[in-house]
Amino acid sequence: MAANPNRGGTFYGGAAAYRSRYRFRCLIVALRVWDSFFLLVFVLKIVVVAFFFFFTQNILNILCILFY
């Protein structure tokens, strides 16, 4: 095989490096998507917990006002 200049060096080495770099980039993108998904779930959990906390606080305040 002739040298392929746009992938650097010999054809085999260039193709192998390109393939490994592409796989690494896919892994990085997958990890970034996974991290953003977990961050979204974390934020949603915080919002839900805060909402229920304030909601129950309001219910307790209303009950205390009603039955005091």
N, CA, C and O atoms as a Maestro MAE file, in Angstrom:
{
 s_m_m2io_version
 :::
 2.0.0
}

f_m_ct {
 s_m_title
 :::
 protein
 m_atom[272] {
  # First column is atom index #
  i_m_mmod_type
  r_m_x_coord
  r_m_y_coord
  r_m_z_coord
  i_m_residue_number
  s_m_chain_name
  s_m_pdb_residue_name
  s_m_pdb_atom_name
  i_m_atomic_number
  :::
  1 25 0.845 -1.201 0.000 1 A "MET " " N  " 7
  2 3 0.000 0.000 0.000 1 A "MET " " CA " 6
  3 2 0.876 1.244 0.000 1 A "MET " " C  " 6
  4 15 1.921 1.277 0.650 1 A "MET " " O  " 8
  5 25 0.456 2.248 -0.717 2 A "ALA " " N  " 7
  6 3 1.200 3.504 -0.740 2 A "ALA " " CA " 6
  7 2 0.879 4.311 0.505 2 A "ALA " " C  " 6
  8 15 -0.129 4.088 1.176 2 A "ALA " " O  " 8
  9 25 1.774 5.266 0.797 3 A "ALA " " N  " 7
  10 3 1.552 6.122 1.965 3 A "ALA " " CA " 6
  11 2 0.355 7.034 1.719 3 A "ALA " " C  " 6
  12 15 0.189 7.576 0.626 3 A "ALA " " O  " 8
  13 25 -0.457 7.195 2.721 4 A "ASN " " N  " 7
  14 3 -1.625 8.054 2.608 4 A "ASN " " CA " 6
  15 2 -1.329 9.345 3.389 4 A "ASN " " C  " 6
  16 15 -1.320 9.326 4.620 4 A "ASN " " O  " 8
  17 25 -1.091 10.449 2.699 5 A "PRO " " N  " 7
  18 3 -0.604 11.654 3.398 5 A "PRO " " CA " 6
  19 2 -1.640 12.314 4.300 5 A "PRO " " C  " 6
  20 15 -1.270 12.951 5.286 5 A "PRO " " O  " 8
  21 25 -2.922 12.178 3.989 6 A "ASN " " N  " 7
  22 3 -3.904 12.906 4.789 6 A "ASN " " CA " 6
  23 2 -4.203 12.210 6.120 6 A "ASN " " C  " 6
  24 15 -4.898 12.761 6.973 6 A "ASN " " O  " 8
  25 25 -3.665 10.981 6.290 7 A "ARG " " N  " 7
  26 3 -3.798 10.337 7.599 7 A "ARG " " CA " 6
  27 2 -2.448 10.153 8.270 7 A "ARG " " C  " 6
  28 15 -2.375 9.597 9.365 7 A "ARG " " O  " 8
  29 25 -1.392 10.605 7.641 8 A "GLY " " N  " 7
  30 3 -0.091 10.637 8.284 8 A "GLY " " CA " 6
  31 2 0.629 9.310 8.242 8 A "GLY " " C  " 6
  32 15 0.085 8.282 8.645 8 A "GLY " " O  " 8
  33 25 1.874 9.337 7.746 9 A "GLY " " N  " 7
  34 3 2.728 8.159 7.781 9 A "GLY " " CA " 6
  35 2 2.256 7.069 6.845 9 A "GLY " " C  " 6
  36 15 1.662 7.345 5.803 9 A "GLY " " O  " 8
  37 25 2.521 5.825 7.220 10 A "THR " " N  " 7
  38 3 2.121 4.696 6.390 10 A "THR " " CA " 6
  39 2 0.609 4.525 6.453 10 A "THR " " C  " 6
  40 15 -0.052 5.071 7.336 10 A "THR " " O  " 8
  41 25 0.077 3.768 5.519 11 A "PHE " " N  " 7
  42 3 -1.370 3.606 5.439 11 A "PHE " " CA " 6
  43 2 -1.897 2.879 6.677 11 A "PHE " " C  " 6
  44 15 -2.904 3.281 7.260 11 A "PHE " " O  " 8
  45 25 -1.193 1.787 7.078 12 A "TYR " " N  " 7
  46 3 -1.692 0.981 8.203 12 A "TYR " " CA " 6
  47 2 -1.637 1.790 9.512 12 A "TYR " " C  " 6
  48 15 -2.621 1.859 10.248 12 A "TYR " " O  " 8
  49 25 -0.464 2.404 9.791 13 A "GLY " " N  " 7
  50 3 -0.323 3.165 11.030 13 A "GLY " " CA " 6
  51 2 -1.281 4.349 11.077 13 A "GLY " " C  " 6
  52 15 -1.889 4.635 12.108 13 A "GLY " " O  " 8
  53 25 -1.405 5.043 9.920 14 A "GLY " " N  " 7
  54 3 -2.305 6.185 9.882 14 A "GLY " " CA " 6
  55 2 -3.758 5.768 10.120 14 A "GLY " " C  " 6
  56 15 -4.494 6.425 10.856 14 A "GLY " " O  " 8
  57 25 -4.157 4.656 9.479 15 A "ALA " " N  " 7
  58 3 -5.532 4.193 9.637 15 A "ALA " " CA " 6
  59 2 -5.779 3.742 11.077 15 A "ALA " " C  " 6
  60 15 -6.838 4.017 11.640 15 A "ALA " " O  " 8
  61 25 -4.806 3.052 11.674 16 A "ALA " " N  " 7
  62 3 -4.981 2.580 13.049 16 A "ALA " " CA " 6
  63 2 -5.074 3.772 14.009 16 A "ALA " " C  " 6
  64 15 -5.910 3.783 14.912 16 A "ALA " " O  " 8
  65 25 -4.210 4.772 13.807 17 A "ALA " " N  " 7
  66 3 -4.239 5.952 14.682 17 A "ALA " " CA " 6
  67 2 -5.558 6.703 14.507 17 A "ALA " " C  " 6
  68 15 -6.154 7.167 15.479 17 A "ALA " " O  " 8
  69 25 -6.005 6.818 13.252 18 A "TYR " " N  " 7
  70 3 -7.266 7.514 12.991 18 A "TYR " " CA " 6
  71 2 -8.425 6.776 13.655 18 A "TYR " " C  " 6
  72 15 -9.313 7.390 14.246 18 A "TYR " " O  " 8
  73 25 -8.401 5.430 13.547 19 A "ARG " " N  " 7
  74 3 -9.487 4.643 14.112 19 A "ARG " " CA " 6
  75 2 -9.491 4.764 15.643 19 A "ARG " " C  " 6
  76 15 -10.548 4.945 16.247 19 A "ARG " " O  " 8
  77 25 -8.314 4.665 16.270 20 A "SER " " N  " 7
  78 3 -8.264 4.755 17.732 20 A "SER " " CA " 6
  79 2 -8.662 6.154 18.194 20 A "SER " " C  " 6
  80 15 -9.344 6.305 19.208 20 A "SER " " O  " 8
  81 25 -8.230 7.193 17.442 21 A "ARG " " N  " 7
  82 3 -8.594 8.553 17.817 21 A "ARG " " CA " 6
  83 2 -10.113 8.733 17.686 21 A "ARG " " C  " 6
  84 15 -10.738 9.387 18.521 21 A "ARG " " O  " 8
  85 25 -10.699 8.151 16.636 22 A "TYR " " N  " 7
  86 3 -12.137 8.268 16.439 22 A "TYR " " CA " 6
  87 2 -12.892 7.550 17.558 22 A "TYR " " C  " 6
  88 15 -13.893 8.058 18.062 22 A "TYR " " O  " 8
  89 25 -12.403 6.351 17.947 23 A "ARG " " N  " 7
  90 3 -13.044 5.617 19.035 23 A "ARG " " CA " 6
  91 2 -12.927 6.412 20.338 23 A "ARG " " C  " 6
  92 15 -13.877 6.471 21.119 23 A "ARG " " O  " 8
  93 25 -11.762 7.023 20.571 24 A "PHE " " N  " 7
  94 3 -11.561 7.826 21.773 24 A "PHE " " CA " 6
  95 2 -12.510 9.021 21.782 24 A "PHE " " C  " 6
  96 15 -13.077 9.369 22.818 24 A "PHE " " O  " 8
  97 25 -12.678 9.650 20.605 25 A "ARG " " N  " 7
  98 3 -13.587 10.793 20.527 25 A "ARG " " CA " 6
  99 2 -15.021 10.352 20.791 25 A "ARG " " C  " 6
  100 15 -15.767 11.062 21.466 25 A "ARG " " O  " 8
  101 25 -15.420 9.191 20.270 26 A "CYS " " N  " 7
  102 3 -16.765 8.664 20.541 26 A "CYS " " CA " 6
  103 2 -16.933 8.404 22.032 26 A "CYS " " C  " 6
  104 15 -17.988 8.683 22.602 26 A "CYS " " O  " 8
  105 25 -15.885 7.868 22.663 27 A "LEU " " N  " 7
  106 3 -15.942 7.610 24.101 27 A "LEU " " CA " 6
  107 2 -16.095 8.908 24.875 27 A "LEU " " C  " 6
  108 15 -16.875 8.984 25.825 27 A "LEU " " O  " 8
  109 25 -15.340 9.939 24.465 28 A "ILE " " N  " 7
  110 3 -15.437 11.236 25.156 28 A "ILE " " CA " 6
  111 2 -16.840 11.813 24.999 28 A "ILE " " C  " 6
  112 15 -17.417 12.311 25.965 28 A "ILE " " O  " 8
  113 25 -17.394 11.747 23.781 29 A "VAL " " N  " 7
  114 3 -18.741 12.278 23.549 29 A "VAL " " CA " 6
  115 2 -19.762 11.499 24.366 29 A "VAL " " C  " 6
  116 15 -20.679 12.087 24.941 29 A "VAL " " O  " 8
  117 25 -19.607 10.175 24.422 30 A "ALA " " N  " 7
  118 3 -20.538 9.348 25.197 30 A "ALA " " CA " 6
  119 2 -20.443 9.694 26.681 30 A "ALA " " C  " 6
  120 15 -21.461 9.791 27.367 30 A "ALA " " O  " 8
  121 25 -19.215 9.879 27.174 31 A "LEU " " N  " 7
  122 3 -19.045 10.238 28.579 31 A "LEU " " CA " 6
  123 2 -19.650 11.607 28.866 31 A "LEU " " C  " 6
  124 15 -20.262 11.816 29.914 31 A "LEU " " O  " 8
  125 25 -19.474 12.547 27.922 32 A "ARG " " N  " 7
  126 3 -20.033 13.890 28.124 32 A "ARG " " CA " 6
  127 2 -21.561 13.826 28.166 32 A "ARG " " C  " 6
  128 15 -22.186 14.471 29.007 32 A "ARG " " O  " 8
  129 25 -22.164 13.045 27.258 33 A "VAL " " N  " 7
  130 3 -23.625 12.894 27.248 33 A "VAL " " CA " 6
  131 2 -24.101 12.232 28.530 33 A "VAL " " C  " 6
  132 15 -25.099 12.648 29.119 33 A "VAL " " O  " 8
  133 25 -23.373 11.184 28.966 34 A "TRP " " N  " 7
  134 3 -23.707 10.467 30.201 34 A "TRP " " CA " 6
  135 2 -23.637 11.405 31.398 34 A "TRP " " C  " 6
  136 15 -24.535 11.412 32.241 34 A "TRP " " O  " 8
  137 25 -22.530 12.228 31.476 35 A "ASP " " N  " 7
  138 3 -22.378 13.170 32.584 35 A "ASP " " CA " 6
  139 2 -23.488 14.211 32.582 35 A "ASP " " C  " 6
  140 15 -24.032 14.538 33.637 35 A "ASP " " O  " 8
  141 25 -23.833 14.738 31.400 36 A "SER " " N  " 7
  142 3 -24.893 15.744 31.341 36 A "SER " " CA " 6
  143 2 -26.238 15.121 31.725 36 A "SER " " C  " 6
  144 15 -27.076 15.780 32.342 36 A "SER " " O  " 8
  145 25 -26.444 13.843 31.356 37 A "PHE " " N  " 7
  146 3 -27.679 13.157 31.745 37 A "PHE " " CA " 6
  147 2 -27.760 13.019 33.265 37 A "PHE " " C  " 6
  148 15 -28.807 13.268 33.863 37 A "PHE " " O  " 8
  149 25 -26.627 12.612 33.895 38 A "PHE " " N  " 7
  150 3 -26.637 12.473 35.347 38 A "PHE " " CA " 6
  151 2 -26.790 13.828 36.027 38 A "PHE " " C  " 6
  152 15 -27.436 13.933 37.070 38 A "PHE " " O  " 8
  153 25 -26.192 14.875 35.435 39 A "LEU " " N  " 7
  154 3 -26.353 16.223 35.997 39 A "LEU " " CA " 6
  155 2 -27.816 16.651 35.924 39 A "LEU " " C  " 6
  156 15 -28.343 17.234 36.872 39 A "LEU " " O  " 8
  157 25 -28.472 16.361 34.802 40 A "LEU " " N  " 7
  158 3 -29.890 16.696 34.656 40 A "LEU " " CA " 6
  159 2 -30.734 15.951 35.686 40 A "LEU " " C  " 6
  160 15 -31.622 16.541 36.300 40 A "LEU " " O  " 8
  161 25 -30.462 14.656 35.880 41 A "VAL " " N  " 7
  162 3 -31.205 13.875 36.871 41 A "VAL " " CA " 6
  163 2 -30.965 14.432 38.271 41 A "VAL " " C  " 6
  164 15 -31.890 14.508 39.079 41 A "VAL " " O  " 8
  165 25 -29.709 14.826 38.559 42 A "PHE " " N  " 7
  166 3 -29.368 15.384 39.863 42 A "PHE " " CA " 6
  167 2 -30.139 16.682 40.110 42 A "PHE " " C  " 6
  168 15 -30.708 16.879 41.184 42 A "PHE " " O  " 8
  169 25 -30.152 17.568 39.103 43 A "VAL " " N  " 7
  170 3 -30.875 18.839 39.239 43 A "VAL " " CA " 6
  171 2 -32.370 18.586 39.410 43 A "VAL " " C  " 6
  172 15 -33.019 19.232 40.233 43 A "VAL " " O  " 8
  173 25 -32.915 17.657 38.642 44 A "LEU " " N  " 7
  174 3 -34.338 17.334 38.776 44 A "LEU " " CA " 6
  175 2 -34.649 16.785 40.158 44 A "LEU " " C  " 6
  176 15 -35.684 17.110 40.740 44 A "LEU " " O  " 8
  177 25 -33.745 15.940 40.694 45 A "LYS " " N  " 7
  178 3 -33.958 15.417 42.037 45 A "LYS " " CA " 6
  179 2 -33.962 16.538 43.060 45 A "LYS " " C  " 6
  180 15 -34.805 16.561 43.957 45 A "LYS " " O  " 8
  181 25 -33.017 17.476 42.932 46 A "ILE " " N  " 7
  182 3 -32.963 18.602 43.871 46 A "ILE " " CA " 6
  183 2 -34.246 19.427 43.776 46 A "ILE " " C  " 6
  184 15 -34.811 19.819 44.797 46 A "ILE " " O  " 8
  185 25 -34.708 19.692 42.539 47 A "VAL " " N  " 7
  186 3 -35.920 20.497 42.351 47 A "VAL " " CA " 6
  187 2 -37.124 19.784 42.960 47 A "VAL " " C  " 6
  188 15 -37.941 20.409 43.636 47 A "VAL " " O  " 8
  189 25 -37.235 18.471 42.722 48 A "VAL " " N  " 7
  190 3 -38.376 17.720 43.249 48 A "VAL " " CA " 6
  191 2 -38.341 17.689 44.773 48 A "VAL " " C  " 6
  192 15 -39.372 17.875 45.420 48 A "VAL " " O  " 8
  193 25 -37.156 17.454 45.353 49 A "VAL " " N  " 7
  194 3 -37.047 17.413 46.812 49 A "VAL " " CA " 6
  195 2 -37.373 18.780 47.413 49 A "VAL " " C  " 6
  196 15 -38.087 18.877 48.410 49 A "VAL " " O  " 8
  197 25 -36.834 19.841 46.786 50 A "ALA " " N  " 7
  198 3 -37.121 21.184 47.301 50 A "ALA " " CA " 6
  199 2 -38.616 21.498 47.188 50 A "ALA " " C  " 6
  200 15 -39.200 22.080 48.102 50 A "ALA " " O  " 8
  201 25 -39.235 21.114 46.066 51 A "PHE " " N  " 7
  202 3 -40.654 21.374 45.873 51 A "PHE " " CA " 6
  203 2 -41.481 20.650 46.929 51 A "PHE " " C  " 6
  204 15 -42.368 21.242 47.544 51 A "PHE " " O  " 8
  205 25 -41.184 19.354 47.138 52 A "PHE " " N  " 7
  206 3 -41.947 18.596 48.137 52 A "PHE " " CA " 6
  207 2 -41.683 19.115 49.541 52 A "PHE " " C  " 6
  208 15 -42.582 19.124 50.382 52 A "PHE " " O  " 8
  209 25 -40.441 19.553 49.801 53 A "PHE " " N  " 7
  210 3 -40.121 20.081 51.124 53 A "PHE " " CA " 6
  211 2 -40.947 21.333 51.406 53 A "PHE " " C  " 6
  212 15 -41.584 21.447 52.453 53 A "PHE " " O  " 8
  213 25 -40.926 22.282 50.443 54 A "PHE " " N  " 7
  214 3 -41.695 23.512 50.653 54 A "PHE " " CA " 6
  215 2 -43.193 23.232 50.655 54 A "PHE " " C  " 6
  216 15 -43.941 23.867 51.398 54 A "PHE " " O  " 8
  217 25 -43.634 22.289 49.832 55 A "PHE " " N  " 7
  218 3 -45.051 21.945 49.770 55 A "PHE " " CA " 6
  219 2 -45.515 21.382 51.114 55 A "PHE " " C  " 6
  220 15 -46.559 21.783 51.629 55 A "PHE " " O  " 8
  221 25 -44.734 20.447 51.685 56 A "THR " " N  " 7
  222 3 -45.114 19.869 52.966 56 A "THR " " CA " 6
  223 2 -44.999 20.903 54.077 56 A "THR " " C  " 6
  224 15 -45.791 20.889 55.020 56 A "THR " " O  " 8
  225 25 -44.014 21.808 53.976 57 A "GLN " " N  " 7
  226 3 -43.904 22.873 54.964 57 A "GLN " " CA " 6
  227 2 -45.170 23.738 54.940 57 A "GLN " " C  " 6
  228 15 -45.705 24.103 55.987 57 A "GLN " " O  " 8
  229 25 -45.637 24.057 53.736 58 A "ASN " " N  " 7
  230 3 -46.849 24.862 53.624 58 A "ASN " " CA " 6
  231 2 -48.057 24.113 54.172 58 A "ASN " " C  " 6
  232 15 -48.902 24.705 54.844 58 A "ASN " " O  " 8
  233 25 -48.145 22.806 53.889 59 A "ILE " " N  " 7
  234 3 -49.266 22.014 54.417 59 A "ILE " " CA " 6
  235 2 -49.212 21.986 55.933 59 A "ILE " " C  " 6
  236 15 -50.242 22.114 56.596 59 A "ILE " " O  " 8
  237 25 -48.001 21.816 56.494 60 A "LEU " " N  " 7
  238 3 -47.872 21.792 57.954 60 A "LEU " " CA " 6
  239 2 -48.244 23.140 58.550 60 A "LEU " " C  " 6
  240 15 -48.893 23.206 59.594 60 A "LEU " " O  " 8
  241 25 -47.832 24.220 57.885 61 A "ASN " " N  " 7
  242 3 -48.191 25.547 58.382 61 A "ASN " " CA " 6
  243 2 -49.698 25.756 58.336 61 A "ASN " " C  " 6
  244 15 -50.286 26.289 59.278 61 A "ASN " " O  " 8
  245 25 -50.323 25.334 57.238 62 A "ILE " " N  " 7
  246 3 -51.782 25.489 57.123 62 A "ILE " " CA " 6
  247 2 -52.485 24.648 58.177 62 A "ILE " " C  " 6
  248 15 -53.456 25.102 58.784 62 A "ILE " " O  " 8
  249 25 -52.004 23.416 58.403 63 A "LEU " " N  " 7
  250 3 -52.619 22.555 59.419 63 A "LEU " " CA " 6
  251 2 -52.438 23.154 60.812 63 A "LEU " " C  " 6
  252 15 -53.357 23.124 61.629 63 A "LEU " " O  " 8
  253 25 -51.245 23.698 61.078 64 A "CYS " " N  " 7
  254 3 -51.011 24.313 62.383 64 A "CYS " " CA " 6
  255 2 -51.931 25.520 62.578 64 A "CYS " " C  " 6
  256 15 -52.475 25.736 63.661 64 A "CYS " " O  " 8
  257 25 -52.095 26.309 61.495 65 A "ILE " " N  " 7
  258 3 -52.965 27.484 61.595 65 A "ILE " " CA " 6
  259 2 -54.419 27.036 61.792 65 A "ILE " " C  " 6
  260 15 -55.155 27.647 62.566 65 A "ILE " " O  " 8
  261 25 -54.829 25.978 61.097 66 A "LEU " " N  " 7
  262 3 -56.227 25.528 61.192 66 A "LEU " " CA " 6
  263 2 -56.525 24.931 62.563 66 A "LEU " " C  " 6
  264 15 -57.575 25.195 63.148 66 A "LEU " " O  " 8
  265 25 -55.591 24.121 63.072 67 A "PHE " " N  " 7
  266 3 -55.907 23.367 64.294 67 A "PHE " " CA " 6
  267 2 -55.297 23.968 65.551 67 A "PHE " " C  " 6
  268 15 -55.366 23.363 66.621 67 A "PHE " " O  " 8
  269 25 -54.704 25.145 65.435 68 A "TYR " " N  " 7
  270 3 -54.104 25.726 66.636 68 A "TYR " " CA " 6
  271 2 -55.155 26.504 67.419 68 A "TYR " " C  " 6
  272 15 -54.850 27.072 68.467 68 A "TYR " " O  " 8
  :::
 }
 m_bond[271] {
  # First column is bond index #
  i_m_from
  i_m_to
  i_m_order
  :::
  1 1 2 1
  2 2 3 1
  3 3 4 2
  4 3 5 1
  5 5 6 1
  6 6 7 1
  7 7 8 2
  8 7 9 1
  9 9 10 1
  10 10 11 1
  11 11 12 2
  12 11 13 1
  13 13 14 1
  14 14 15 1
  15 15 16 2
  16 15 17 1
  17 17 18 1
  18 18 19 1
  19 19 20 2
  20 19 21 1
  21 21 22 1
  22 22 23 1
  23 23 24 2
  24 23 25 1
  25 25 26 1
  26 26 27 1
  27 27 28 2
  28 27 29 1
  29 29 30 1
  30 30 31 1
  31 31 32 2
  32 31 33 1
  33 33 34 1
  34 34 35 1
  35 35 36 2
  36 35 37 1
  37 37 38 1
  38 38 39 1
  39 39 40 2
  40 39 41 1
  41 41 42 1
  42 42 43 1
  43 43 44 2
  44 43 45 1
  45 45 46 1
  46 46 47 1
  47 47 48 2
  48 47 49 1
  49 49 50 1
  50 50 51 1
  51 51 52 2
  52 51 53 1
  53 53 54 1
  54 54 55 1
  55 55 56 2
  56 55 57 1
  57 57 58 1
  58 58 59 1
  59 59 60 2
  60 59 61 1
  61 61 62 1
  62 62 63 1
  63 63 64 2
  64 63 65 1
  65 65 66 1
  66 66 67 1
  67 67 68 2
  68 67 69 1
  69 69 70 1
  70 70 71 1
  71 71 72 2
  72 71 73 1
  73 73 74 1
  74 74 75 1
  75 75 76 2
  76 75 77 1
  77 77 78 1
  78 78 79 1
  79 79 80 2
  80 79 81 1
  81 81 82 1
  82 82 83 1
  83 83 84 2
  84 83 85 1
  85 85 86 1
  86 86 87 1
  87 87 88 2
  88 87 89 1
  89 89 90 1
  90 90 91 1
  91 91 92 2
  92 91 93 1
  93 93 94 1
  94 94 95 1
  95 95 96 2
  96 95 97 1
  97 97 98 1
  98 98 99 1
  99 99 100 2
  100 99 101 1
  101 101 102 1
  102 102 103 1
  103 103 104 2
  104 103 105 1
  105 105 106 1
  106 106 107 1
  107 107 108 2
  108 107 109 1
  109 109 110 1
  110 110 111 1
  111 111 112 2
  112 111 113 1
  113 113 114 1
  114 114 115 1
  115 115 116 2
  116 115 117 1
  117 117 118 1
  118 118 119 1
  119 119 120 2
  120 119 121 1
  121 121 122 1
  122 122 123 1
  123 123 124 2
  124 123 125 1
  125 125 126 1
  126 126 127 1
  127 127 128 2
  128 127 129 1
  129 129 130 1
  130 130 131 1
  131 131 132 2
  132 131 133 1
  133 133 134 1
  134 134 135 1
  135 135 136 2
  136 135 137 1
  137 137 138 1
  138 138 139 1
  139 139 140 2
  140 139 141 1
  141 141 142 1
  142 142 143 1
  143 143 144 2
  144 143 145 1
  145 145 146 1
  146 146 147 1
  147 147 148 2
  148 147 149 1
  149 149 150 1
  150 150 151 1
  151 151 152 2
  152 151 153 1
  153 153 154 1
  154 154 155 1
  155 155 156 2
  156 155 157 1
  157 157 158 1
  158 158 159 1
  159 159 160 2
  160 159 161 1
  161 161 162 1
  162 162 163 1
  163 163 164 2
  164 163 165 1
  165 165 166 1
  166 166 167 1
  167 167 168 2
  168 167 169 1
  169 169 170 1
  170 170 171 1
  171 171 172 2
  172 171 173 1
  173 173 174 1
  174 174 175 1
  175 175 176 2
  176 175 177 1
  177 177 178 1
  178 178 179 1
  179 179 180 2
  180 179 181 1
  181 181 182 1
  182 182 183 1
  183 183 184 2
  184 183 185 1
  185 185 186 1
  186 186 187 1
  187 187 188 2
  188 187 189 1
  189 189 190 1
  190 190 191 1
  191 191 192 2
  192 191 193 1
  193 193 194 1
  194 194 195 1
  195 195 196 2
  196 195 197 1
  197 197 198 1
  198 198 199 1
  199 199 200 2
  200 199 201 1
  201 201 202 1
  202 202 203 1
  203 203 204 2
  204 203 205 1
  205 205 206 1
  206 206 207 1
  207 207 208 2
  208 207 209 1
  209 209 210 1
  210 210 211 1
  211 211 212 2
  212 211 213 1
  213 213 214 1
  214 214 215 1
  215 215 216 2
  216 215 217 1
  217 217 218 1
  218 218 219 1
  219 219 220 2
  220 219 221 1
  221 221 222 1
  222 222 223 1
  223 223 224 2
  224 223 225 1
  225 225 226 1
  226 226 227 1
  227 227 228 2
  228 227 229 1
  229 229 230 1
  230 230 231 1
  231 231 232 2
  232 231 233 1
  233 233 234 1
  234 234 235 1
  235 235 236 2
  236 235 237 1
  237 237 238 1
  238 238 239 1
  239 239 240 2
  240 239 241 1
  241 241 242 1
  242 242 243 1
  243 243 244 2
  244 243 245 1
  245 245 246 1
  246 246 247 1
  247 247 248 2
  248 247 249 1
  249 249 250 1
  250 250 251 1
  251 251 252 2
  252 251 253 1
  253 253 254 1
  254 254 255 1
  255 255 256 2
  256 255 257 1
  257 257 258 1
  258 258 259 1
  259 259 260 2
  260 259 261 1
  261 261 262 1
  262 262 263 1
  263 263 264 2
  264 263 265 1
  265 265 266 1
  266 266 267 1
  267 267 268 2
  268 267 269 1
  269 269 270 1
  270 270 271 1
  271 271 272 2
  :::
 }
}
